[in-house]
Amino acid sequence: MINQSSNIATNQLIDYVGRDYINQVMRDRGFSKTLVNYKMVGESTYPANAGSTPNRTTTDELTEMMRQIYRQEHPGDEVLIDALASQYDIVLGHDGLRGTDALWMGEKTGQNSKALGTTLAFQMSGEMYFATVILDYSANERALRNAVKAIAKHIMEEGSL
């Protein structure tokens, strides 16, 4: 589900554990804005019981999720770290860090008709950093990579944020 960006696997997880459980875990971990209600829909696939309310989250909560995972604050986080480090789609954060002193640790990318984004973990000078970069509507991969590179270069030149 995570490293292959599988919508089918995501929908199966929603069916298996349920929306209520997923949302309760999110609230228990401090994510009050994140809501999982709607299944992943593709151009040729529309799952049964898709949902009634759009999913939502914030860049702050996505970044905090990544921070919690890499600090292994919850059981099973090591499995998520392995999945994020083997992310199939690495043309955003991973490629954005090329030419910098940053060491890419892992990322999760996503795209729909309204946004393109990545949440990534990287190390620089022994410090771990987490960042979420999202562009609305344009789906401009180059612009997103340039934003990731600008973040890394700022840290290289100015020190930690």
C-alpha positions in Angstrom: 0.0 0.0 0.0 2.7 2.5 1.0 5.7 1.8 -1.2 3.7 0.9 -4.3 1.0 3.6 -3.9 -1.6 0.9 -4.3 -5.2 2.2 -4.2 -6.6 -1.3 -4.1 -4.5 -2.1 -1.0 -5.5 1.1 0.7 -9.2 0.4 0.0 -8.8 -3.2 1.4 -7.2 -1.7 4.6 -10.2 0.7 5.0 -12.6 -2.3 4.6 -10.6 -4.5 6.9 -10.0 -2.2 9.9 -12.7 0.3 9.2 -12.9 4.0 8.9 -13.9 4.5 12.5 -10.9 2.7 13.8 -8.5 4.5 11.5 -9.9 7.9 12.5 -9.8 7.0 16.2 -6.1 6.0 15.9 -5.5 9.4 14.1 -7.2 11.3 16.9 -5.3 9.2 19.6 -2.0 10.3 18.0 -3.0 13.9 18.0 -4.2 14.3 14.4 -7.4 16.3 14.8 -7.7 17.5 11.3 -7.0 14.3 9.4 -10.1 12.3 8.4 -10.2 9.1 6.4 -13.6 8.6 4.9 -13.4 8.1 1.2 -11.7 5.2 -0.6 -9.3 5.7 -3.4 -11.0 6.0 -6.8 -9.3 5.5 -10.1 -10.2 6.4 -13.7 -11.6 3.0 -14.3 -12.3 1.8 -10.8 -15.0 2.9 -8.4 -15.0 0.8 -5.2 -18.1 -0.3 -3.4 -19.0 1.8 -0.3 -16.6 4.5 -1.4 -17.6 7.0 1.3 -19.5 10.1 1.8 -17.1 12.8 2.9 -13.8 13.7 1.2 -10.6 12.7 3.1 -8.7 15.6 4.6 -5.4 16.3 6.3 -2.9 19.2 6.6 0.7 19.6 5.8 1.5 20.0 9.5 -0.2 16.7 10.3 1.5 14.9 7.5 4.9 16.1 8.6 4.1 15.2 12.2 3.0 11.7 11.1 6.4 11.3 9.4 8.2 12.6 12.5 6.4 10.2 14.8 7.2 7.2 12.5 10.9 8.0 12.3 11.1 8.5 16.0 9.4 5.1 16.4 6.8 6.4 18.8 4.3 3.6 18.0 4.4 -0.1 17.6 5.1 -1.2 14.0 6.8 2.1 13.0 9.9 0.1 11.9 7.7 -1.6 9.3 6.5 1.8 8.0 10.1 3.1 7.9 11.1 0.1 5.7 8.1 0.8 3.4 8.9 4.5 3.1 12.5 3.8 2.4 11.5 1.5 -0.5 9.0 4.0 -2.0 8.5 3.1 -5.6 7.9 6.7 -6.7 11.0 8.7 -5.8 10.9 11.4 -8.5 9.8 14.1 -6.0 11.6 14.3 -2.7 14.4 11.9 -3.5 15.3 13.6 -6.7 14.7 17.0 -5.2 17.5 16.3 -2.7 20.1 15.5 -5.5 23.0 17.9 -5.5 22.6 18.7 -1.8 24.3 17.4 1.3 21.0 15.7 2.4 20.7 12.0 2.8 17.2 10.8 1.7 15.6 8.5 4.3 12.2 7.9 2.8 9.0 9.5 1.5 5.4 9.1 0.7 4.1 10.8 -2.4 0.6 11.5 -3.5 -1.4 13.0 -6.3 -5.0 13.6 -7.2 -6.8 16.1 -9.4 -6.2 18.9 -7.0 -2.7 18.4 -5.6 0.7 16.8 -6.0 2.9 16.3 -2.9 5.4 14.5 -0.9 6.2 14.1 2.7 9.8 13.1 3.3 12.5 12.3 5.8 16.1 13.2 5.3 19.3 13.7 7.3 21.8 16.5 7.1 24.8 17.0 9.4 23.6 14.3 11.7 20.1 15.9 12.1 16.9 14.4 10.9 14.4 16.6 9.1 10.9 16.1 7.9 9.1 18.2 5.3 5.9 18.2 3.4 5.6 20.0 0.1 2.3 20.2 -1.8 1.4 22.1 -5.0 -2.2 22.8 -5.8 -3.6 22.0 -9.2 -0.4 22.4 -11.3 1.1 18.8 -10.9 4.4 20.4 -11.7 7.0 17.9 -10.6 9.9 20.1 -11.4 8.5 22.9 -9.2 8.0 20.5 -6.3 11.5 19.1 -6.7 12.9 22.7 -6.7 11.0 23.5 -3.5 12.5 20.4 -1.8 16.0 21.4 -3.0 15.4 25.0 -1.7 14.5 23.6 1.7 17.7 21.5 1.8 19.9 24.3 0.5 18.5 26.7 3.1 19.4 24.2 5.9 22.9 23.7 4.4 23.5 27.5 4.3 21.7 28.7 7.4 21.6 25.7 9.7 18.5 24.1 11.1 15.2 25.7 10.5 
